[in-house]
Amino acid sequence: MRIRMLIIILVVWTAFVPAHAFALSCAMPPSIEKSYELYDAVIVANVDQVITKRNSKELKLTVLTSFKGMEDRNISVAEDFTWGTSERGKSYLFFLKKKEGDWENPLCSPTKPVENAVQELSFLQSKEIPLKAAVVKETVPTHWVLPITLMCVLSAVIYAGVRFTKWRNGKNG
């Protein structure tokens, strides 16, 4: 009788145990179509700088291509300190969320290196949006450099001429 009860309990228990268990609810990333809908911005960007902070990392990105929600060429993005895998100098397909006015690369984002995102990029190809024109840094006007340089050289020549003349007159005198 005990063996029958044990077998029945074992059969019932195995019926309710899931076949697969994942530590995170996002272990299976959604399709590219669903990801495009879920995230606020979808971009291809180069990681220019990774700044390590106390609980997070800040990524300085140069946006190369935007497919949704982004027009700026240079942005800062927060990334989880322990789970974030972005490396300086590499390009990624980012799926970003807007959080309190700032961009975030969330923990479950399907962000991946560009070289591993061929299928996603082929889906996104027709969705590209233009970026804002690059901001040209204003340079300090240099039209005053030549006159100032000439005045300095001329002053040095006059000073040397006066000193030479005094030295020569003193030697002959």
C-alpha positions as a Markdown table, in Angstrom:
| # | Residue | x | y | z |
|---|---|---|---|---|
| 1 | Met | 0.0 | 0.0 | 0.0 |
| 2 | Arg | 2.8 | 2.4 | 0.8 |
| 3 | Ile | 4.5 | 1.8 | -2.5 |
| 4 | Arg | 1.3 | 2.5 | -4.4 |
| 5 | Met | 0.8 | 5.8 | -2.5 |
| 6 | Leu | 4.5 | 6.7 | -3.1 |
| 7 | Ile | 4.1 | 6.0 | -6.9 |
| 8 | Ile | 0.9 | 8.0 | -7.1 |
| 9 | Ile | 2.5 | 11.0 | -5.3 |
| 10 | Leu | 5.5 | 10.8 | -7.6 |
| 11 | Val | 3.4 | 10.7 | -10.8 |
| 12 | Val | 1.3 | 13.6 | -9.6 |
| 13 | Trp | 4.3 | 15.6 | -8.6 |
| 14 | Thr | 6.1 | 15.1 | -11.9 |
| 15 | Ala | 3.0 | 16.2 | -13.8 |
| 16 | Phe | 3.2 | 19.6 | -12.1 |
| 17 | Val | 6.9 | 20.2 | -12.3 |
| 18 | Pro | 7.8 | 22.4 | -15.3 |
| 19 | Ala | 10.0 | 20.9 | -18.0 |
| 20 | His | 12.3 | 24.0 | -18.1 |
| 21 | Ala | 13.1 | 26.5 | -15.3 |
| 22 | Phe | 14.9 | 29.8 | -15.8 |
| 23 | Ala | 16.4 | 32.0 | -13.2 |
| 24 | Leu | 15.2 | 35.1 | -15.0 |
| 25 | Ser | 11.8 | 35.7 | -16.5 |
| 26 | Cys | 13.5 | 37.0 | -19.6 |
| 27 | Ala | 15.8 | 34.0 | -20.3 |
| 28 | Met | 14.1 | 33.4 | -23.6 |
| 29 | Pro | 14.3 | 36.7 | -25.5 |
| 30 | Pro | 11.2 | 37.7 | -27.5 |
| 31 | Ser | 11.2 | 37.8 | -31.3 |
| 32 | Ile | 12.6 | 40.9 | -33.0 |
| 33 | Glu | 9.1 | 42.0 | -33.9 |
| 34 | Lys | 8.0 | 41.9 | -30.2 |
| 35 | Ser | 11.3 | 43.5 | -29.1 |
| 36 | Tyr | 10.8 | 46.4 | -31.5 |
| 37 | Glu | 7.4 | 47.0 | -30.0 |
| 38 | Leu | 8.5 | 46.7 | -26.3 |
| 39 | Tyr | 11.5 | 49.1 | -26.3 |
| 40 | Asp | 11.5 | 52.9 | -26.6 |
| 41 | Ala | 14.6 | 53.0 | -28.8 |
| 42 | Val | 16.4 | 50.6 | -31.1 |
| 43 | Ile | 19.8 | 51.7 | -32.3 |
| 44 | Val | 23.1 | 50.5 | -33.6 |
| 45 | Ala | 25.8 | 52.4 | -31.6 |
| 46 | Asn | 29.5 | 52.3 | -30.9 |
| 47 | Val | 30.6 | 52.3 | -27.2 |
| 48 | Asp | 33.0 | 55.1 | -26.9 |
| 49 | Gln | 33.5 | 55.0 | -23.1 |
| 50 | Val | 32.4 | 52.8 | -20.2 |
| 51 | Ile | 32.3 | 54.7 | -16.9 |
| 52 | Thr | 32.1 | 52.4 | -13.8 |
| 53 | Lys | 29.9 | 53.8 | -11.0 |
| 54 | Arg | 28.8 | 52.4 | -7.7 |
| 55 | Asn | 25.8 | 50.3 | -8.8 |
| 56 | Ser | 25.9 | 50.7 | -12.5 |
| 57 | Lys | 27.9 | 51.6 | -15.6 |
| 58 | Glu | 27.4 | 54.6 | -17.8 |
| 59 | Leu | 28.0 | 54.0 | -21.5 |
| 60 | Lys | 28.9 | 56.9 | -23.8 |
| 61 | Leu | 27.6 | 56.0 | -27.2 |
| 62 | Thr | 27.9 | 57.3 | -30.7 |
| 63 | Val | 24.7 | 56.3 | -32.5 |
| 64 | Leu | 25.5 | 55.0 | -36.0 |
| 65 | Thr | 21.9 | 54.0 | -37.1 |
| 66 | Ser | 18.5 | 54.5 | -35.4 |
| 67 | Phe | 15.5 | 52.4 | -36.1 |
| 68 | Lys | 13.2 | 53.8 | -33.4 |
| 69 | Gly | 13.0 | 56.6 | -30.8 |
| 70 | Met | 16.4 | 58.1 | -31.3 |
| 71 | Glu | 17.6 | 61.1 | -33.2 |
| 72 | Asp | 20.7 | 62.1 | -31.3 |
| 73 | Arg | 24.1 | 61.1 | -32.4 |
| 74 | Asn | 25.8 | 61.0 | -28.9 |
| 75 | Ile | 24.0 | 59.7 | -25.8 |
| 76 | Ser | 24.7 | 58.3 | -22.4 |
| 77 | Val | 23.1 | 55.0 | -21.3 |
| 78 | Ala | 22.9 | 53.4 | -17.9 |
| 79 | Glu | 23.7 | 49.7 | -17.8 |
| 80 | Asp | 23.6 | 47.2 | -14.9 |
| 81 | Phe | 27.0 | 46.8 | -13.2 |
| 82 | Thr | 27.0 | 43.0 | -12.9 |
| 83 | Trp | 25.0 | 41.9 | -16.0 |
| 84 | Gly | 26.1 | 44.5 | -18.5 |
| 85 | Thr | 28.4 | 43.2 | -21.1 |
| 86 | Ser | 29.1 | 46.2 | -23.3 |
| 87 | Glu | 32.7 | 46.8 | -24.1 |
| 88 | Arg | 34.5 | 50.0 | -25.2 |
| 89 | Gly | 35.3 | 50.2 | -28.9 |
| 90 | Lys | 32.6 | 47.7 | -30.0 |
| 91 | Ser | 29.3 | 48.2 | -31.9 |
| 92 | Tyr | 26.0 | 46.8 | -30.6 |
| 93 | Leu | 22.4 | 46.6 | -31.5 |
| 94 | Phe | 20.8 | 48.2 | -28.5 |
| 95 | Phe | 17.2 | 48.0 | -27.3 |
| 96 | Leu | 16.8 | 50.8 | -24.8 |
| 97 | Lys | 14.2 | 52.0 | -22.4 |
| 98 | Lys | 13.5 | 55.6 | -21.2 |
| 99 | Lys | 13.6 | 55.7 | -17.4 |
| 100 | Glu | 13.0 | 59.0 | -15.6 |
| 101 | Gly | 14.2 | 61.0 | -18.7 |
| 102 | Asp | 17.4 | 59.0 | -19.1 |
| 103 | Trp | 18.3 | 56.1 | -21.4 |
| 104 | Glu | 18.8 | 52.6 | -19.9 |
| 105 | Asn | 20.0 | 49.3 | -21.3 |
| 106 | Pro | 17.7 | 47.1 | -19.2 |
| 107 | Leu | 18.7 | 43.8 | -17.7 |
| 108 | Cys | 16.5 | 41.7 | -20.1 |
| 109 | Ser | 17.2 | 43.7 | -23.2 |
| 110 | Pro | 18.1 | 41.6 | -26.3 |
| 111 | Thr | 21.1 | 43.9 | -26.9 |
| 112 | Lys | 23.9 | 42.1 | -28.8 |
| 113 | Pro | 27.0 | 42.7 | -30.8 |
| 114 | Val | 26.3 | 43.9 | -34.3 |
| 115 | Glu | 28.1 | 40.9 | -35.8 |
| 116 | Asn | 25.6 | 38.6 | -34.0 |
| 117 | Ala | 22.5 | 40.5 | -35.1 |
| 118 | Val | 22.3 | 39.8 | -38.8 |
| 119 | Gln | 18.7 | 38.5 | -38.6 |
| 120 | Glu | 17.5 | 41.4 | -36.5 |
| 121 | Leu | 19.2 | 44.0 | -38.7 |
| 122 | Ser | 17.6 | 42.6 | -41.8 |
| 123 | Phe | 14.2 | 43.0 | -40.1 |
| 124 | Leu | 15.1 | 46.6 | -39.0 |
| 125 | Gln | 16.5 | 47.7 | -42.4 |
| 126 | Ser | 13.3 | 49.3 | -43.6 |
| 127 | Lys | 12.7 | 51.1 | -40.3 |
| 128 | Glu | 15.7 | 53.3 | -40.3 |
| 129 | Ile | 15.1 | 56.9 | -39.2 |
| 130 | Pro | 17.4 | 59.9 | -39.8 |
| 131 | Leu | 19.6 | 61.2 | -37.1 |
| 132 | Lys | 20.1 | 64.9 | -36.3 |
| 133 | Ala | 23.0 | 66.6 | -38.2 |
| 134 | Ala | 26.3 | 66.3 | -36.4 |
| 135 | Val | 27.1 | 69.3 | -34.2 |
| 136 | Val | 30.3 | 71.0 | -35.4 |
| 137 | Lys | 32.3 | 72.3 | -32.5 |
| 138 | Glu | 32.9 | 76.0 | -32.8 |
| 139 | Thr | 36.6 | 76.8 | -33.1 |
| 140 | Val | 38.2 | 79.9 | -31.7 |
| 141 | Pro | 38.8 | 82.4 | -34.5 |
| 142 | Thr | 42.4 | 82.4 | -35.5 |
| 143 | His | 42.5 | 85.6 | -37.7 |
| 144 | Trp | 44.3 | 87.4 | -34.9 |
| 145 | Val | 47.1 | 84.9 | -34.5 |
| 146 | Leu | 49.2 | 86.2 | -37.5 |
| 147 | Pro | 49.1 | 89.9 | -36.6 |
| 148 | Ile | 50.1 | 89.1 | -33.0 |
| 149 | Thr | 52.9 | 86.8 | -34.1 |
| 150 | Leu | 54.2 | 89.5 | -36.5 |
| 151 | Met | 54.1 | 92.2 | -33.8 |
| 152 | Cys | 56.1 | 89.9 | -31.4 |
| 153 | Val | 58.7 | 89.1 | -34.0 |
| 154 | Leu | 59.0 | 92.8 | -35.0 |
| 155 | Ser | 59.3 | 93.9 | -31.3 |
| 156 | Ala | 62.1 | 91.3 | -30.8 |
| 157 | Val | 64.0 | 92.5 | -33.9 |
| 158 | Ile | 63.7 | 96.1 | -32.8 |
| 159 | Tyr | 64.8 | 95.3 | -29.2 |
| 160 | Ala | 67.8 | 93.2 | -30.6 |
| 161 | Gly | 68.7 | 96.1 | -32.9 |
| 162 | Val | 68.6 | 98.7 | -30.1 |
| 163 | Arg | 70.7 | 96.4 | -27.8 |
| 164 | Phe | 73.2 | 95.7 | -30.7 |
| 165 | Thr | 73.5 | 99.4 | -31.4 |
| 166 | Lys | 74.2 | 100.3 | -27.8 |
| 167 | Trp | 76.7 | 97.5 | -27.5 |
| 168 | Arg | 78.5 | 98.6 | -30.6 |
| 169 | Asn | 78.5 | 102.3 | -29.6 |
| 170 | Gly | 79.9 | 101.3 | -26.2 |
| 171 | Lys | 82.7 | 99.3 | -27.7 |
| 172 | Asn | 83.8 | 102.1 | -30.0 |
| 173 | Gly | 83.5 | 104.8 | -27.4 |
